[in-house]
Amino acid sequence: MKVKMRIVFLIVFAVIFSGFSYSQAELPNVTIVTTGGTIAEKVDPKTGAAVPAVSGKDLIEAVPGLSKIANIKVVNFSNIDSSQITPDIWAKLSKAVDGILEDPKVSGVVITHGTDTMAEGAYFLELTLKSNKPVVFVGAMRDASELSPDGPANILNAVTQVCSKVAQDWGVTVTMNQYICSARDVRKTQTTNVQTFNSGEKGYLGYIAMGEVYRFNDALRRQKLPLPEKLPNVVLISEYAGADGRLLRYAVDSGVNGIVVEGVGAGNVNAKTYEAIKYALKKGIPVVITSRVYHGAVLPIYGGAGGGATLEKEGAILAGDLISPKARLLLMLALPYTKGDINKLKEILNR
Ligand code: ASP
């Protein structure tokens, strides 16, 4: 009798187990790579300030229902505030994510990241990842110890997006508070509100509700560049009323490889900054012009000492509607690739 019971138990166990493994095998495989940020932070009661505190495992355990939509693997890449991240770290992250995506069984990757530099990080990976599988950057505006943290729902939506049939060709996105934004056009627009990421007049790529992705737009103007052995030193200097060009001259004299000048309006600077830009160009340092204005592109409209048309004639490169920190990243990747070919550099920055 005991033996019979044991056999029945084994059969029941085997049926349950095979059913379980079958349904798991039916689910897509998604890897979550954690880097840190508010999503992995808690307030330290001693100081009252948020600090890194939550492991990748804790993050996933805080998301009910995740295991019903995908088989999740967690890779703890780092646990740092995104204000501390550098392009060199994103280069390592890009290689790590490509390594994960090489596995044909992996459908896509979700990257948890601080929101402060998330728009830049997403763009860096968009430019450098070899794989075209979905990669979703996600974070939180409210840390894990707040009354209603937004991280868990954001992670669930990010995994939903990776698994969705309608969301396979967007490349890298920033997906927060149900809205999906392209890596190229997204920016953080509010310092403390959960609805902080948007792409301005370019619009959202899509929206996630009730476990479904609603597709609004295609991700246009995607481009790829190889990761160089070493990233060049490129600085970003903003124009303002009364700027005297000294920071630009200092940058040149201290040996930078490229400069992004965030101009006013449609990409204009004053006469002193203009002189400093000419100083840089004469020394062979590429200068890229962006705008500090929220919407619109840099265009060769104005003449005179420092107008966009004059700057372009002088050899500066106008970066269209790419925002300044992203133009800096693009220049960092384009410089080693174009190896001094200014027309090729222009073509990449203007694309
Ligand atoms: N300071 C945080 C960061 O790592 C902000 C956030 O994640 O929302 O960017």
Boltz pocket constraint, residues with backbone or C-beta under 6 A from the ligand:
constraints:
  - pocket:
      binder: B
      contacts: [[A, 36], [A, 37], [A, 38], [A, 39], [A, 80], [A, 81], [A, 82], [A, 83], [A, 113], [A, 114], [A, 115], [A, 116], [A, 117], [A, 139], [A, 140], [A, 141], [A, 142]]
      max_distance: 6.0
